[in-house]
Amino acid sequence: MRILLVGAGGVGTAFARIAARRDFAELVVGDYDLARAQRAAAASERYLAVRLDARDEDSIAALLAEHSCDALMNAADPRFVMPLFRAALRSGTHYLDMAMSLSRPHETEPHERTGVKLGDEQFAMEQAWAGSGKLALVGIGVEPGLSDVFARHAADELFGEIDQIGVRDGANLEVRGYDFAPTFSIWTTIEECLNPPVIWEADRGWYTTPPFSEPETFVFPAGIGPVECVNVEHEEVLLIPRWVRAKRVTFKYGLGAEFIGVLKTLHKLGLDSTAPVTVGGQAVSPRDVVAACLPDPAGLGDRMTGLTCAGTWVTGTGKDGAPREVYLYHVVDNAWSMAEYGSQAVVWQTAVNPVVALELIDSGAWSGTGVLGPEALPAGPFLDLLTDYGSPWACEERTPTS
């Protein structure tokens, strides 16, 4: 399978390194910075590096045709989803991403009602994709991605009826030498944390709340322990209810008081804005300035210690009719991912899942047409292959709460 990988940042580079150990993948690694693409492409002799502009739909379509690509793997940030999505459709290739088209809050009631939801622009093109005979697999990172696969597995194998599906993300990662150093893209983190979070309920549909709502303490496994988690806008809440029956779906992130405080301050100062301002005769986006002032998350691995955990908490009635509560999860130790792949834990955990998905598509174990989320496909082959990659998942039984 020949894949155009768009984006050679931390996640894209980790993707290239993981795929280099599998026989199915040939990559054309593209980035606006050719040197960065070349560094990622150095992972395998099967790879080629090219310079590209992810905003230029026509040039992306031309690259897909020139290199006879079978799939476009979007590892760029969410601003570039739609031109890449359209280019893949035009070119007759499969498409995968790890973050979906951007949302826009409701104009008058942003903390009660949804406006344009995450992924709405992509699902609006469902008919065209279904007619193309190709698969647009959206949200196939770790969250969204593996978390959605866990939801599918719970529905198929563990539960007769599901009350709540709650994706819960927490970590005990520390970065030496920095007072503040996000371990993932600050651009994306600002986008998802400061937008109104979305919740889904069977009798209400999708609705929103103020940022950082409904704080709860969630106990994470593997020694991470209790972490305060809050509602954050995330794709799982928009994807899971389309294919999995549940009474309530949420996403909560273990941000911590300090991180939340920084995000609130950025918002108060207008530094979360993507609208350009003029400084010294130059137009710059405040959010881009913030990102430029912080260390590149991809380069923090040798300063990081600890574990990151992504998982899906599910409550309801088990197959035997008794109350059941489980947490399906995946943990990555930064020391392991750095020693094994040279990539820090958060970007490695994100990148491994689309590699698994593409191998399943290549083998035929996963197939489909149109715009689908991971929960629309069988969970078993994915979870088995993820374990084969040397990165097992686990299911923790918990005492059901009334």
C-alpha positions, 0 to 999 in steps of 0.5 A: 500500500502506498500512502501519502503521509501529510505532516511530519511533525511529532505524530507524523514522524512517529507514524513513519517509524512505526510503519517502517517495521511493517511490510505493507506500507510505502510512504510518500512523506510530505510537509511544508518543511522539506527538511522535516519530511526528509528526517521522517522519511529516513526511517525506511528506504521505502520512503520518499520525502516531498514538500507540500502545502496542505492548504493546496487541494489541487497540488495534493490531488496531483501528488496523489496521482503522481505517486499512485497513492492508495491512501492519504494519511492526514497527520497535519493539524485540524485546520487542513482537514477539508482541503486534504479530505476533498483532495483524496475524494477527487483522487479516488484514494482512501482517507484517514485522519486523527482529528476532524473538521473544526467546529464553530460555536452556536452564535447566541447560545454557545454553552447550551446548543451546538453550532457547527459540530466537529466533523459536520463538514466531512459528514456533509460529503458522505454521499459523495464518498459512498459513491466513490467506493472509497473509505474516509476513516475519520478520527483514527488516532488514540482519542478519537480512534482507539477510544472509539474501538473500545466503545465498539468492543464494549457494545459487542462483547461486554454489555447487553445495554449501555448507560454511559460511555465516558472517554477518560484521558489522564497521565502522570507525565513530567517534563524536566526543565520547563515551567509549562510544556504541553506534551501535544500540539498547543494549537489543537489543545487550545482548540479543543479545551476552550471550545464549548464541550459537547455531551450526547444524551439519548433523550436530548441529543447533542448539547454543549456546556461551558468549558471545563464543566462537570469536574470529577476525580477519575482513578487511572490504572498503572499507578497513575492514580486519581486525576481531576478530569473535566469536559472537553470538546472531542470527536468521540462524543460526535462519533460514538452515538452514530454507531453505538447505542448508549444513554450518555456519551462524554469526553473528559480530560485530566488537565490539572488546575495549572493547565486550566489556569494557563488556558483561561489566561490565554483566552482572557488575553485573546491569545487563543485567537486564530484571527491575524493581528498586525504587529510591526507591519506583519499579520500574525495569529496570536495562537501561532505566536503562543505555539512558536514560544513553547517547545515543540512537543515532539522534541520533549521525549528525552526530558519526559518521564511517566505514563500516559493513559487513554481509555473508555469507561463504560457502565450498564448491564452486562451480557448476564443481565447484572450491572457492570462497569469497566475501563478499557485502556491503553498505557504507554510508558515514555521510557519505553516509547523513547527507547524503542522508537525514539518518539515520546509517549503521547505522539507514539500512542496517537500514531500507532493506531492509524498504522494498525488501521491502514494495515487492516485496510490493506489486508481486507480485515477492515473495509467499507465505503463512505465516511465512517468512524472507527466504531463502525468497523469490527473491534476484534481485528484492530485490538488483536493487531494492536497487541501484535505491535507490542502495545497491548490494551487492557480491560479493568473491571470496576465495582458498579456504582448505583 
